[in-house]
């Protein structure tokens, strides 16, 4: 699958709800979804492919939408998403929960959850530019999967940048889940445990995703 380079707000409109892909902008009047909540395309206003047409969707369509929504929320390509599913399938426990825990364990998602970035897209950019270390080693791989006990911190060479000088105050105003620990002033954090289902986006439907790949 090719990288999507179009307006990310179209993804929210296609799913019929905010996916909060642009960070702080999604909470402001500038959010495109607030002005045009109908699906994109020439049939968008009719509701046939948006929220209004949900009752006419087939089981396959609902499964596909659930899978696409999760992919878009976490910014994962199809091949990589399927690979995560196969890993989840091999783990003990519920496959759907395993899949969501894998997605939540991505480095870019953890940095976003800690409040060190306003969106996952921004977190990916910061990681790609090498601003973070994991267990003392610099990494530029946003998809790196973390495990309980891993420690994340802003690299010493990046702390003088304007963004990271202002980050402690910004991070303090952002909430973070109980499965993570953080110290905004020290610009450090750690993974305490895997997240429970109640601590993951409730609008994601992992059962439909499992059904999609089980066809």
C-alpha positions as CSV (number, residue, x, y, z in Angstrom):
1,X,0.0,0.0,0.0
2,X,1.3,3.5,-0.9
3,X,1.7,6.2,1.7
4,X,-1.4,8.4,2.0
5,X,-0.4,12.0,1.5
6,X,-3.9,13.6,1.2
7,X,-5.8,15.6,3.8
8,X,-6.0,13.5,6.9
9,X,-9.4,15.2,7.8
10,X,-10.9,13.2,4.9
11,X,-10.1,10.0,6.9
12,X,-12.3,11.4,9.8
13,X,-15.1,12.3,7.4
14,X,-14.9,8.8,5.8
15,X,-15.3,7.1,9.2
16,X,-18.0,9.5,10.2
17,X,-16.3,10.7,13.4
18,X,-13.3,12.5,14.7
19,X,-10.1,10.4,14.8
20,X,-8.1,13.2,16.3
21,X,-5.3,12.8,13.8
22,X,-4.2,16.5,13.9
23,X,-3.7,16.9,17.6
24,X,-4.8,20.3,19.1
25,X,-6.4,21.4,15.9
26,X,-9.1,18.8,16.3
27,X,-10.3,20.5,19.5
28,X,-10.5,23.9,17.8
29,X,-13.1,25.6,15.5
30,X,-10.6,25.1,12.7
31,X,-11.3,21.3,12.6
32,X,-12.5,20.5,9.1
33,X,-14.8,17.8,10.5
34,X,-16.8,20.4,12.4
35,X,-17.6,22.2,9.1
36,X,-18.0,19.1,6.9
37,X,-18.9,16.0,8.8
38,X,-20.4,14.2,5.8
39,X,-18.3,11.6,3.9
40,X,-16.0,12.9,1.1
41,X,-16.9,12.4,-2.5
42,X,-19.9,13.3,-4.7
43,X,-22.2,11.0,-2.7
44,X,-21.0,12.2,0.7
45,X,-24.0,14.5,1.5
46,X,-26.5,11.8,0.6
47,X,-25.3,9.7,3.6
48,X,-25.0,6.6,1.5
49,X,-21.4,6.0,2.5
50,X,-21.3,7.9,5.7
51,X,-23.0,7.6,9.1
52,X,-26.5,7.8,7.6
53,X,-25.9,4.6,5.6
54,X,-24.6,2.5,8.5
55,X,-27.9,0.5,8.7
56,X,-27.5,-0.6,5.1
57,X,-23.9,-1.9,5.5
58,X,-23.1,-5.6,5.1
59,X,-21.2,-7.5,7.7
60,X,-18.1,-7.4,5.5
61,X,-18.5,-3.6,5.1
62,X,-18.7,-3.2,8.9
63,X,-15.7,-5.4,9.4
64,X,-13.7,-3.5,6.8
65,X,-14.6,-0.1,8.3
66,X,-13.5,-1.3,11.8
67,X,-10.2,-2.5,10.4
68,X,-9.6,0.7,8.4
69,X,-10.5,2.9,11.4
70,X,-8.0,1.2,13.6
71,X,-5.3,1.5,10.9
72,X,-6.0,5.2,10.5
73,X,-6.0,5.9,14.2
74,X,-2.6,4.3,14.7
75,X,-1.2,5.3,11.3
76,X,-0.3,1.8,10.2
77,X,-0.1,0.4,6.7
78,X,-2.1,-2.6,5.7
79,X,0.8,-5.1,5.5
80,X,2.1,-4.1,8.9
81,X,-1.4,-4.2,10.4
82,X,-1.9,-7.7,9.1
83,X,1.5,-8.7,10.5
84,X,0.4,-7.4,13.9
85,X,-2.8,-9.5,13.7
86,X,-0.7,-12.6,13.0
87,X,1.4,-11.9,16.0
88,X,-1.7,-11.3,18.1
89,X,-3.1,-14.6,16.9
90,X,-0.1,-16.5,18.2
91,X,-0.3,-15.0,21.7
92,X,-2.3,-16.4,24.5
93,X,-5.5,-14.7,25.4
94,X,-8.0,-12.8,23.3
95,X,-6.7,-12.1,19.8
96,X,-8.5,-8.7,19.5
97,X,-7.2,-7.5,22.8
98,X,-3.7,-8.7,21.9
99,X,-3.9,-6.8,18.7
100,X,-4.8,-3.5,20.4
101,X,-2.1,-4.0,23.0
102,X,0.5,-4.4,20.2
103,X,-0.7,-1.2,18.6
104,X,-0.6,0.6,21.9
105,X,2.9,-0.6,22.5
106,X,4.3,1.1,19.4
107,X,6.9,3.8,20.3
108,X,5.1,6.6,18.5
109,X,1.8,5.8,20.3
110,X,3.6,5.6,23.7
111,X,5.1,9.0,23.2
112,X,1.7,10.4,22.2
113,X,0.1,8.8,25.2
114,X,2.7,10.3,27.5
115,X,1.7,13.7,26.3
116,X,5.1,14.3,24.7
117,X,3.4,14.9,21.3
118,X,0.0,16.4,20.4
119,X,-0.7,13.6,17.9
120,X,0.7,10.2,16.8
121,X,1.8,11.8,13.5
122,X,3.8,14.4,15.4
123,X,5.2,11.6,17.6
124,X,6.3,9.6,14.5
125,X,8.1,12.7,13.2
126,X,9.9,13.3,16.5
127,X,11.0,9.7,16.6
128,X,12.1,9.6,13.0
129,X,14.3,12.7,13.7
130,X,16.0,10.8,16.5
131,X,14.9,12.9,19.4
132,X,14.2,9.9,21.8
133,X,16.1,7.1,23.3
134,X,14.8,3.7,24.5
135,X,16.7,2.2,27.4
136,X,19.5,4.6,26.7
137,X,19.8,3.8,23.0
138,X,18.9,6.3,20.4
139,X,16.2,5.0,18.0
140,X,14.5,6.4,14.9
141,X,11.9,3.6,14.4
142,X,8.3,4.8,15.3
143,X,7.0,1.2,15.0
144,X,9.3,-0.2,17.6
145,X,7.3,-2.3,20.0
146,X,7.9,-1.6,23.7
147,X,7.5,-3.9,26.7
148,X,7.0,-3.4,30.4
149,X,10.1,-2.0,32.0
150,X,11.3,-0.1,28.9
151,X,12.3,3.5,29.6
152,X,11.9,6.4,27.1
153,X,13.6,9.8,27.4
154,X,14.4,12.8,25.3
155,X,17.9,12.6,23.9
156,X,20.4,15.0,25.6
157,X,21.3,16.6,22.3
158,X,17.6,17.5,21.7
159,X,16.8,19.1,25.0
160,X,18.0,22.5,23.9
161,X,15.5,22.6,21.0
162,X,12.7,25.1,21.5
163,X,10.0,22.4,21.3
164,X,11.5,20.4,24.2
165,X,12.2,23.5,26.3
166,X,8.4,24.2,26.2
167,X,7.4,20.5,26.5
168,X,7.3,20.1,30.3
169,X,4.6,22.7,30.6
170,X,2.6,21.3,27.7
171,X,2.9,17.8,28.9
172,X,1.7,18.7,32.3
173,X,-1.6,19.8,30.8
174,X,-2.1,16.5,29.0
175,X,-3.5,13.3,30.7
176,X,-1.8,10.0,30.4
177,X,-3.0,6.4,31.1
178,X,-2.2,4.4,34.2
179,X,-0.2,1.8,32.3
180,X,2.5,4.4,31.7
181,X,4.7,6.5,34.0
182,X,6.2,9.8,33.1
183,X,8.2,12.7,34.5
184,X,7.5,15.8,32.3
185,X,10.2,17.9,33.9
186,X,12.8,15.3,33.3
187,X,11.3,14.4,29.9
188,X,11.3,10.8,30.7
189,X,8.7,8.0,30.9
190,X,8.4,4.2,31.1
191,X,6.0,1.4,30.3
192,X,4.7,-0.1,33.6
193,X,2.5,-2.8,32.1
194,X,0.4,-3.7,29.1
195,X,-2.8,-1.7,28.9
196,X,-6.2,-3.2,29.9
197,X,-9.1,-3.0,27.4
198,X,-10.8,-0.2,29.4
199,X,-7.6,1.9,28.9
200,X,-7.7,1.7,25.1
201,X,-10.0,3.7,22.7
202,X,-13.5,2.4,23.3
203,X,-14.6,3.2,19.8
204,X,-12.3,0.6,18.3
205,X,-14.1,-2.7,17.6
206,X,-11.5,-5.4,17.8
207,X,-14.0,-8.2,17.4
208,X,-15.0,-6.9,13.9
209,X,-11.3,-6.8,13.0
210,X,-10.8,-10.4,14.1
211,X,-13.9,-11.4,12.0
212,X,-12.5,-9.5,9.0
213,X,-9.2,-11.5,9.1
214,X,-10.9,-14.7,9.9
215,X,-13.0,-14.8,6.7
